[in-house]
């Protein structure tokens, strides 16, 4: 159960980028946790800068898509382990119940 909670629990969003950070180095403007603390007018200006350069936009999309894939893969790994542990626990409980019923009679 703990592994299932870990896999579905969101991690702390950064959101600490300033307009200067965005203008000087590539940041993710497409994923909410990287820009949610920026004011709307600053975000629009940064998006205008990003969409003006087609190659930079393509790289931003690829970076974000890769990051989302890595995040989902990590969550699926923990969910798989959680289901395996749950299945083992159910099987062990059923076997324990049957063995208790057999030895009791």
LUMKOL-526769 format. One record per residue: y, z, x of N, C-alpha, C in turn; residue in one letter; residue number from 1. Coordinates in Angstrom, 3 decimals, padded with zeros to 6 digits, always signed. Last residue first. Layout:
REM residues N
<n_c2=Y n_c3=Z n_c1=X ca_c2=Y ca_c3=Z ca_c1=X c_c2=Y c_c3=Z c_c1=X type=a seq=NUM>
...
//
This chain:
REM residues 105
<n_c2=-028.862 n_c3=+011.738 n_c1=-009.963 ca_c2=-029.959 ca_c3=+011.681 ca_c1=-010.929 c_c2=-031.251 c_c3=+011.846 c_c1=-010.256 type=x seq=105>
<n_c2=-027.293 n_c3=+011.836 n_c1=-007.700 ca_c2=-027.138 ca_c3=+012.900 ca_c1=-008.682 c_c2=-028.315 c_c3=+012.919 c_c1=-009.649 type=x seq=104>
<n_c2=-027.790 n_c3=+009.563 n_c1=-006.275 ca_c2=-028.265 ca_c3=+010.825 ca_c1=-005.723 c_c2=-028.152 c_c3=+011.977 c_c1=-006.723 type=x seq=103>
<n_c2=-026.576 n_c3=+007.641 n_c1=-007.991 ca_c2=-028.001 ca_c3=+007.556 ca_c1=-007.649 c_c2=-028.514 c_c3=+008.908 c_c1=-007.161 type=x seq=102>
<n_c2=-023.892 n_c3=+008.411 n_c1=-008.098 ca_c2=-024.673 ca_c3=+008.342 ca_c1=-009.335 c_c2=-026.172 c_c3=+008.332 c_c1=-009.033 type=x seq=101>
<n_c2=-023.173 n_c3=+008.161 n_c1=-005.425 ca_c2=-023.099 ca_c3=+009.486 ca_c1=-006.061 c_c2=-023.913 c_c3=+009.511 c_c1=-007.346 type=x seq=100>
<n_c2=-023.479 n_c3=+005.406 n_c1=-005.113 ca_c2=-024.337 ca_c3=+006.306 ca_c1=-004.338 c_c2=-024.317 c_c3=+007.719 c_c1=-004.926 type=x seq=99>
<n_c2=-021.488 n_c3=+004.480 n_c1=-006.888 ca_c2=-022.899 ca_c3=+004.179 ca_c1=-007.135 c_c2=-023.828 c_c3=+005.113 c_c1=-006.358 type=x seq=98>
<n_c2=-019.180 n_c3=+005.532 n_c1=-005.591 ca_c2=-019.503 ca_c3=+005.893 ca_c1=-006.970 c_c2=-020.980 c_c3=+005.653 c_c1=-007.262 type=x seq=97>
<n_c2=-019.316 n_c3=+004.217 n_c1=-003.125 ca_c2=-019.365 ca_c3=+005.677 ca_c1=-003.177 c_c2=-019.736 c_c3=+006.159 c_c1=-004.574 type=x seq=96>
<n_c2=-019.012 n_c3=+001.564 n_c1=-003.961 ca_c2=-020.245 ca_c3=+001.982 ca_c1=-003.287 c_c2=-020.407 c_c3=+003.498 c_c1=-003.312 type=x seq=95>
<n_c2=-016.410 n_c3=+001.747 n_c1=-005.005 ca_c2=-017.526 ca_c3=+001.381 ca_c1=-005.880 c_c2=-018.850 c_c3=+001.806 c_c1=-005.257 type=x seq=94>
<n_c2=-014.963 n_c3=+002.409 n_c1=-002.657 ca_c2=-014.955 ca_c3=+003.303 ca_c1=-003.822 c_c2=-016.124 c_c3=+003.021 c_c1=-004.757 type=x seq=93>
<n_c2=-015.425 n_c3=+000.150 n_c1=-001.061 ca_c2=-015.888 ca_c3=+001.462 ca_c1=-000.608 c_c2=-015.937 c_c3=+002.454 c_c1=-001.771 type=x seq=92>
<n_c2=-014.103 n_c3=-001.784 n_c1=-002.623 ca_c2=-015.544 ca_c3=-001.898 ca_c1=-002.352 c_c2=-016.116 c_c3=-000.554 c_c1=-001.935 type=x seq=91>
<n_c2=-011.481 n_c3=-000.769 n_c1=-002.477 ca_c2=-012.146 ca_c3=-000.898 ca_c1=-003.775 c_c2=-013.656 c_c3=-000.980 c_c1=-003.585 type=x seq=90>
<n_c2=-011.003 n_c3=-000.923 n_c1=+000.311 ca_c2=-010.959 ca_c3=+000.362 ca_c1=-000.384 c_c2=-011.652 c_c3=+000.320 c_c1=-001.731 type=x seq=89>
<n_c2=-011.165 n_c3=-003.684 n_c1=+000.745 ca_c2=-012.112 ca_c3=-002.797 ca_c1=+001.415 c_c2=-012.158 c_c3=-001.439 c_c1=+000.717 type=x seq=88>
<n_c2=-008.944 n_c3=-004.460 n_c1=-000.795 ca_c2=-010.278 ca_c3=-004.926 ca_c1=-001.158 c_c2=-011.351 c_c3=-004.038 c_c1=-000.521 type=x seq=87>
<n_c2=-006.864 n_c3=-003.212 n_c1=+000.669 ca_c2=-007.102 ca_c3=-002.862 ca_c1=-000.732 c_c2=-008.513 c_c3=-003.258 c_c1=-001.159 type=x seq=86>
<n_c2=-007.105 n_c3=-004.574 n_c1=+003.119 ca_c2=-007.293 ca_c3=-003.118 ca_c1=+003.075 c_c2=-007.588 c_c3=-002.666 c_c1=+001.649 type=x seq=85>
<n_c2=-006.511 n_c3=-007.183 n_c1=+002.224 ca_c2=-007.795 ca_c3=-006.890 ca_c1=+002.866 c_c2=-008.103 c_c3=-005.395 c_c1=+002.824 type=x seq=84>
<n_c2=-003.896 n_c3=-006.847 n_c1=+001.278 ca_c2=-004.964 ca_c3=-007.198 ca_c1=+000.337 c_c2=-006.345 c_c3=-006.931 c_c1=+000.928 type=x seq=83>
<n_c2=-002.636 n_c3=-006.257 n_c1=+003.745 ca_c2=-002.607 ca_c3=-005.303 ca_c1=+002.629 c_c2=-003.719 c_c3=-005.578 c_c1=+001.630 type=x seq=82>
<n_c2=-003.037 n_c3=-008.611 n_c1=+005.189 ca_c2=-003.624 ca_c3=-007.364 ca_c1=+005.683 c_c2=-003.687 c_c3=-006.338 c_c1=+004.553 type=x seq=81>
<n_c2=-001.484 n_c3=-010.300 n_c1=+003.549 ca_c2=-002.912 ca_c3=-010.566 ca_c1=+003.757 c_c2=-003.618 c_c3=-009.296 c_c1=+004.237 type=x seq=80>
<n_c2=+001.055 n_c3=-009.170 n_c1=+003.853 ca_c2=+000.412 ca_c3=-009.184 ca_c1=+002.538 c_c2=-001.088 c_c3=-009.408 c_c1=+002.662 type=x seq=79>
<n_c2=+001.514 n_c3=-009.672 n_c1=+006.579 ca_c2=+001.408 ca_c3=-008.295 ca_c1=+006.103 c_c2=+000.753 c_c3=-008.220 c_c1=+004.727 type=x seq=78>
<n_c2=+001.553 n_c3=-012.500 n_c1=+006.476 ca_c2=+000.612 ca_c3=-011.796 ca_c1=+007.355 c_c2=+000.414 c_c3=-010.360 c_c1=+006.873 type=x seq=77>
<n_c2=+003.669 n_c3=-013.014 n_c1=+004.764 ca_c2=+002.314 ca_c3=-013.374 ca_c1=+004.347 c_c2=+001.262 c_c3=-012.668 c_c1=+005.198 type=x seq=76>
<n_c2=+005.789 n_c3=-012.137 n_c1=+006.415 ca_c2=+005.505 ca_c3=-011.446 ca_c1=+005.152 c_c2=+004.094 c_c3=-011.754 c_c1=+004.659 type=x seq=75>
<n_c2=+005.642 n_c3=-014.038 n_c1=+008.472 ca_c2=+005.483 ca_c3=-012.612 ca_c1=+008.777 c_c2=+005.117 c_c3=-011.833 c_c1=+007.511 type=x seq=74>
<n_c2=+006.181 n_c3=-016.372 n_c1=+007.040 ca_c2=+004.890 ca_c3=-016.218 ca_c1=+007.717 c_c2=+004.620 c_c3=-014.753 c_c1=+008.043 type=x seq=73>
<n_c2=+008.824 n_c3=-015.906 n_c1=+006.248 ca_c2=+007.771 ca_c3=-015.976 ca_c1=+005.228 c_c2=+006.396 c_c3=-015.792 c_c1=+005.864 type=x seq=72>
<n_c2=+010.098 n_c3=-016.003 n_c1=+008.785 ca_c2=+010.173 ca_c3=-014.808 ca_c1=+007.944 c_c2=+009.060 c_c3=-014.783 c_c1=+006.895 type=x seq=71>
<n_c2=+009.552 n_c3=-018.616 n_c1=+009.586 ca_c2=+009.073 ca_c3=-017.493 ca_c1=+010.401 c_c2=+009.058 c_c3=-016.211 c_c1=+009.574 type=x seq=70>
<n_c2=+010.932 n_c3=-020.014 n_c1=+007.564 ca_c2=+009.485 ca_c3=-020.165 ca_c1=+007.734 c_c2=+008.881 c_c3=-019.020 c_c1=+008.530 type=x seq=69>
<n_c2=+013.567 n_c3=-019.258 n_c1=+008.054 ca_c2=+012.939 ca_c3=-018.888 ca_c1=+006.788 c_c2=+011.423 c_c3=-018.988 c_c1=+006.880 type=x seq=68>
<n_c2=+013.915 n_c3=-020.444 n_c1=+010.581 ca_c2=+014.021 ca_c3=-018.993 ca_c1=+010.417 c_c2=+013.383 c_c3=-018.508 c_c1=+009.132 type=x seq=67>
<n_c2=+013.667 n_c3=-023.170 n_c1=+009.900 ca_c2=+012.711 ca_c3=-022.542 ca_c1=+010.818 c_c2=+012.729 c_c3=-021.025 c_c1=+010.662 type=x seq=66>
<n_c2=+015.902 n_c3=-023.457 n_c1=+008.254 ca_c2=+014.573 ca_c3=-023.712 ca_c1=+007.713 c_c2=+013.499 c_c3=-023.080 c_c1=+008.594 type=x seq=65>
<n_c2=+017.948 n_c3=-022.891 n_c1=+010.111 ca_c2=+017.744 ca_c3=-022.038 ca_c1=+008.942 c_c2=+016.359 c_c3=-022.218 c_c1=+008.345 type=x seq=64>
<n_c2=+017.622 n_c3=-024.992 n_c1=+011.977 ca_c2=+017.557 ca_c3=-023.582 ca_c1=+012.401 c_c2=+017.264 c_c3=-022.666 c_c1=+011.221 type=x seq=63>
<n_c2=+018.015 n_c3=-027.242 n_c1=+010.297 ca_c2=+016.727 ca_c3=-027.046 ca_c1=+010.976 c_c2=+016.568 c_c3=-025.595 c_c1=+011.412 type=x seq=62>
<n_c2=+020.689 n_c3=-026.867 n_c1=+009.529 ca_c2=+019.622 ca_c3=-026.906 ca_c1=+008.523 c_c2=+018.261 c_c3=-026.639 c_c1=+009.150 type=x seq=61>
<n_c2=+021.929 n_c3=-027.036 n_c1=+012.033 ca_c2=+022.041 ca_c3=-025.802 ca_c1=+011.241 c_c2=+020.948 c_c3=-025.743 c_c1=+010.183 type=x seq=60>
<n_c2=+021.349 n_c3=-029.678 n_c1=+012.741 ca_c2=+020.806 ca_c3=-028.575 ca_c1=+013.546 c_c2=+020.870 c_c3=-027.246 c_c1=+012.788 type=x seq=59>
<n_c2=+022.845 n_c3=-030.997 n_c1=+010.750 ca_c2=+021.389 ca_c3=-031.179 ca_c1=+010.834 c_c2=+020.749 c_c3=-030.040 c_c1=+011.623 type=x seq=58>
<n_c2=+025.425 n_c3=-030.186 n_c1=+011.471 ca_c2=+024.881 ca_c3=-029.823 ca_c1=+010.165 c_c2=+023.359 c_c3=-029.930 c_c1=+010.164 type=x seq=57>
<n_c2=+025.658 n_c3=-031.444 n_c1=+013.950 ca_c2=+025.703 ca_c3=-029.976 ca_c1=+013.881 c_c2=+025.132 c_c3=-029.477 c_c1=+012.558 type=x seq=56>
<n_c2=+025.588 n_c3=-034.093 n_c1=+013.071 ca_c2=+024.542 ca_c3=-033.596 ca_c1=+013.979 c_c2=+024.494 c_c3=-032.074 c_c1=+013.941 type=x seq=55>
<n_c2=+027.917 n_c3=-034.309 n_c1=+011.488 ca_c2=+026.590 ca_c3=-034.525 ca_c1=+010.902 c_c2=+025.464 c_c3=-033.966 c_c1=+011.779 type=x seq=54>
<n_c2=+030.661 n_c3=-032.464 n_c1=+011.098 ca_c2=+029.819 ca_c3=-032.992 ca_c1=+012.172 c_c2=+028.387 c_c3=-033.095 c_c1=+011.656 type=x seq=53>
<n_c2=+031.667 n_c3=-031.434 n_c1=+008.777 ca_c2=+032.375 ca_c3=-032.556 ca_c1=+009.390 c_c2=+031.538 c_c3=-033.214 c_c1=+010.480 type=x seq=52>
<n_c2=+030.258 n_c3=-029.187 n_c1=+008.105 ca_c2=+029.893 ca_c3=-030.433 ca_c1=+007.431 c_c2=+030.625 c_c3=-031.647 c_c1=+007.992 type=x seq=51>
<n_c2=+031.552 n_c3=-027.259 n_c1=+009.739 ca_c2=+030.130 ca_c3=-027.567 ca_c1=+009.904 c_c2=+029.775 c_c3=-028.920 c_c1=+009.297 type=x seq=50>
<n_c2=+034.163 n_c3=-027.225 n_c1=+008.744 ca_c2=+033.928 ca_c3=-027.560 ca_c1=+010.151 c_c2=+032.474 c_c3=-027.974 c_c1=+010.366 type=x seq=49>
<n_c2=+033.630 n_c3=-026.418 n_c1=+006.136 ca_c2=+034.282 ca_c3=-027.710 ca_c1=+006.376 c_c2=+034.051 c_c3=-028.166 c_c1=+007.810 type=x seq=48>
<n_c2=+032.600 n_c3=-023.884 n_c1=+006.676 ca_c2=+031.716 ca_c3=-024.912 ca_c1=+006.110 c_c2=+032.319 c_c3=-026.303 c_c1=+006.275 type=x seq=47>
<n_c2=+034.927 n_c3=-022.643 n_c1=+007.595 ca_c2=+033.783 ca_c3=-022.779 ca_c1=+008.500 c_c2=+032.810 c_c3=-023.839 c_c1=+007.991 type=x seq=46>
<n_c2=+036.458 n_c3=-022.754 n_c1=+005.263 ca_c2=+036.932 ca_c3=-023.419 ca_c1=+006.479 c_c2=+035.781 c_c3=-023.638 c_c1=+007.461 type=x seq=45>
<n_c2=+034.883 n_c3=-021.178 n_c1=+003.554 ca_c2=+035.131 ca_c3=-022.584 ca_c1=+003.234 c_c2=+035.593 c_c3=-023.357 c_c1=+004.463 type=x seq=44>
<n_c2=+035.079 n_c3=-018.715 n_c1=+004.889 ca_c2=+033.774 ca_c3=-019.369 ca_c1=+004.746 c_c2=+033.945 c_c3=-020.855 c_c1=+004.433 type=x seq=43>
<n_c2=+037.777 n_c3=-018.183 n_c1=+004.582 ca_c2=+037.229 ca_c3=-018.347 ca_c1=+005.926 c_c2=+035.883 c_c3=-019.062 c_c1=+005.881 type=x seq=42>
<n_c2=+037.884 n_c3=-017.940 n_c1=+001.791 ca_c2=+038.657 ca_c3=-018.998 ca_c1=+002.445 c_c2=+038.175 c_c3=-019.245 c_c1=+003.874 type=x seq=41>
<n_c2=+036.133 n_c3=-015.705 n_c1=+001.371 ca_c2=+035.824 ca_c3=-017.032 ca_c1=+000.841 c_c2=+036.591 c_c3=-018.138 c_c1=+001.557 type=x seq=40>
<n_c2=+035.375 n_c3=-013.595 n_c1=+004.192 ca_c2=+036.184 ca_c3=-013.946 ca_c1=+003.024 c_c2=+035.920 c_c3=-015.398 c_c1=+002.639 type=x seq=39>
<n_c2=+032.170 n_c3=-012.375 n_c1=+005.099 ca_c2=+033.315 ca_c3=-013.230 ca_c1=+005.412 c_c2=+034.072 c_c3=-013.531 c_c1=+004.118 type=x seq=38>
<n_c2=+029.859 n_c3=-011.094 n_c1=+004.478 ca_c2=+031.038 ca_c3=-010.250 ca_c1=+004.689 c_c2=+032.293 c_c3=-011.056 c_c1=+005.024 type=x seq=37>
<n_c2=+027.869 n_c3=-013.036 n_c1=+004.308 ca_c2=+028.312 ca_c3=-012.382 ca_c1=+003.076 c_c2=+029.518 c_c3=-011.468 c_c1=+003.260 type=x seq=36>
<n_c2=+026.697 n_c3=-014.489 n_c1=+006.377 ca_c2=+028.092 ca_c3=-014.763 ca_c1=+006.023 c_c2=+028.632 c_c3=-013.932 c_c1=+004.864 type=x seq=35>
<n_c2=+024.074 n_c3=-013.896 n_c1=+006.842 ca_c2=+024.938 ca_c3=-014.103 ca_c1=+007.997 c_c2=+026.407 c_c3=-014.283 c_c1=+007.626 type=x seq=34>
<n_c2=+022.721 n_c3=-013.749 n_c1=+004.503 ca_c2=+022.903 ca_c3=-012.508 ca_c1=+005.254 c_c2=+023.787 c_c3=-012.677 c_c1=+006.472 type=x seq=33>
<n_c2=+022.563 n_c3=-016.372 n_c1=+003.376 ca_c2=+023.553 ca_c3=-015.405 ca_c1=+002.893 c_c2=+023.747 c_c3=-014.203 c_c1=+003.798 type=x seq=32>
<n_c2=+022.556 n_c3=-019.262 n_c1=+005.238 ca_c2=+021.735 ca_c3=-018.134 ca_c1=+004.813 c_c2=+022.643 c_c3=-016.944 c_c1=+004.553 type=x seq=31>
<n_c2=+024.358 n_c3=-021.059 n_c1=+006.183 ca_c2=+023.577 ca_c3=-021.455 ca_c1=+005.024 c_c2=+022.716 c_c3=-020.319 c_c1=+004.486 type=x seq=30>
<n_c2=+025.521 n_c3=-020.589 n_c1=+008.523 ca_c2=+026.401 ca_c3=-020.508 ca_c1=+007.359 c_c2=+025.641 c_c3=-020.781 c_c1=+006.076 type=x seq=29>
<n_c2=+024.641 n_c3=-019.215 n_c1=+011.426 ca_c2=+024.042 ca_c3=-019.717 ca_c1=+010.199 c_c2=+025.002 c_c3=-019.509 c_c1=+009.037 type=x seq=28>
<n_c2=+026.540 n_c3=-020.418 n_c1=+014.207 ca_c2=+025.999 ca_c3=-019.342 ca_c1=+013.384 c_c2=+025.432 c_c3=-019.965 c_c1=+012.123 type=x seq=27>
<n_c2=+027.469 n_c3=-021.504 n_c1=+017.364 ca_c2=+026.772 ca_c3=-021.836 ca_c1=+016.114 c_c2=+026.177 c_c3=-020.604 c_c1=+015.441 type=x seq=26>
<n_c2=+030.730 n_c3=-020.305 n_c1=+018.358 ca_c2=+029.310 ca_c3=-020.527 ca_c1=+018.613 c_c2=+028.585 c_c3=-020.782 c_c1=+017.304 type=x seq=25>
<n_c2=+033.411 n_c3=-020.340 n_c1=+017.461 ca_c2=+033.103 ca_c3=-020.493 ca_c1=+018.883 c_c2=+031.636 c_c3=-020.786 c_c1=+019.164 type=x seq=24>
<n_c2=+033.569 n_c3=-020.019 n_c1=+014.705 ca_c2=+034.230 ca_c3=-021.169 ca_c1=+015.310 c_c2=+033.825 c_c3=-021.390 c_c1=+016.758 type=x seq=23>
<n_c2=+032.169 n_c3=-017.646 n_c1=+014.290 ca_c2=+031.693 ca_c3=-018.881 ca_c1=+013.670 c_c2=+032.298 c_c3=-020.099 c_c1=+014.355 type=x seq=22>
<n_c2=+033.717 n_c3=-015.778 n_c1=+015.657 ca_c2=+032.319 ca_c3=-016.000 ca_c1=+016.032 c_c2=+031.824 c_c3=-017.343 c_c1=+015.514 type=x seq=21>
<n_c2=+036.084 n_c3=-015.943 n_c1=+014.174 ca_c2=+036.091 ca_c3=-016.345 ca_c1=+015.580 c_c2=+034.669 c_c3=-016.623 c_c1=+016.073 type=x seq=20>
<n_c2=+035.291 n_c3=-014.862 n_c1=+011.756 ca_c2=+035.670 ca_c3=-016.273 ca_c1=+011.800 c_c2=+035.679 c_c3=-016.780 c_c1=+013.238 type=x seq=19>
<n_c2=+032.422 n_c3=-012.782 n_c1=+012.416 ca_c2=+033.828 ca_c3=-012.989 ca_c1=+012.102 c_c2=+034.118 c_c3=-014.481 c_c1=+012.169 type=x seq=18>
<n_c2=+029.382 n_c3=-011.442 n_c1=+011.238 ca_c2=+030.096 ca_c3=-012.501 ca_c1=+011.931 c_c2=+031.539 c_c3=-012.576 c_c1=+011.463 type=x seq=17>
<n_c2=+027.759 n_c3=-009.648 n_c1=+010.003 ca_c2=+028.851 ca_c3=-009.118 ca_c1=+010.799 c_c2=+029.661 c_c3=-010.194 c_c1=+011.504 type=x seq=16>
<n_c2=+025.388 n_c3=-009.903 n_c1=+008.529 ca_c2=+026.663 ca_c3=-010.170 ca_c1=+007.884 c_c2=+027.874 c_c3=-009.747 c_c1=+008.686 type=x seq=15>
<n_c2=+022.621 n_c3=-008.726 n_c1=+008.439 ca_c2=+023.635 ca_c3=-008.522 ca_c1=+009.471 c_c2=+025.024 c_c3=-008.692 c_c1=+008.863 type=x seq=14>
<n_c2=+020.565 n_c3=-006.867 n_c1=+006.246 ca_c2=+021.305 ca_c3=-008.086 ca_c1=+006.536 c_c2=+022.407 c_c3=-007.781 c_c1=+007.540 type=x seq=13>
<n_c2=+017.592 n_c3=-005.197 n_c1=+006.798 ca_c2=+019.044 ca_c3=-005.071 ca_c1=+006.712 c_c2=+019.712 c_c3=-006.374 c_c1=+007.112 type=x seq=12>
<n_c2=+014.856 n_c3=-006.684 n_c1=+004.948 ca_c2=+015.422 ca_c3=-005.996 ca_c1=+006.100 c_c2=+016.941 c_c3=-006.005 c_c1=+005.982 type=x seq=11>
<n_c2=+013.083 n_c3=-005.984 n_c1=+001.917 ca_c2=+014.044 ca_c3=-006.777 ca_c1=+002.683 c_c2=+014.559 c_c3=-005.977 c_c1=+003.869 type=x seq=10>
<n_c2=+009.621 n_c3=-005.567 n_c1=+001.467 ca_c2=+010.909 ca_c3=-004.894 ca_c1=+001.627 c_c2=+011.876 c_c3=-005.778 c_c1=+002.420 type=x seq=9>
<n_c2=+007.180 n_c3=-006.760 n_c1=+001.561 ca_c2=+008.107 ca_c3=-007.193 ca_c1=+000.514 c_c2=+009.488 c_c3=-006.563 c_c1=+000.634 type=x seq=8>
<n_c2=+005.862 n_c3=-005.598 n_c1=+003.720 ca_c2=+005.966 ca_c3=-007.052 ca_c1=+003.649 c_c2=+006.962 c_c3=-007.528 c_c1=+002.599 type=x seq=7>
<n_c2=+005.980 n_c3=-002.877 n_c1=+003.186 ca_c2=+006.671 ca_c3=-003.404 ca_c1=+004.361 c_c2=+006.880 c_c3=-004.906 c_c1=+004.226 type=x seq=6>
<n_c2=+004.341 n_c3=-002.749 n_c1=+000.929 ca_c2=+005.755 ca_c3=-002.410 ca_c1=+000.805 c_c2=+006.553 c_c3=-002.947 c_c1=+001.985 type=x seq=5>
<n_c2=+001.918 n_c3=-003.469 n_c1=+002.100 ca_c2=+002.476 ca_c3=-004.305 ca_c1=+001.033 c_c2=+003.962 c_c3=-004.016 c_c1=+000.846 type=x seq=4>
<n_c2=+001.564 n_c3=-001.324 n_c1=+003.849 ca_c2=+001.751 ca_c3=-002.666 ca_c1=+004.389 c_c2=+002.337 c_c3=-003.610 c_c1=+003.345 type=x seq=3>
<n_c2=+001.206 n_c3=+000.725 n_c1=+001.970 ca_c2=+002.365 ca_c3=+000.768 ca_c1=+002.856 c_c2=+002.631 c_c3=-000.607 c_c1=+003.446 type=x seq=2>
<n_c2=-001.191 n_c3=+000.000 n_c1=+000.819 ca_c2=+000.000 ca_c3=+000.000 ca_c1=+000.000 c_c2=+001.264 c_c3=+000.000 c_c1=+000.869 type=x seq=1>
//
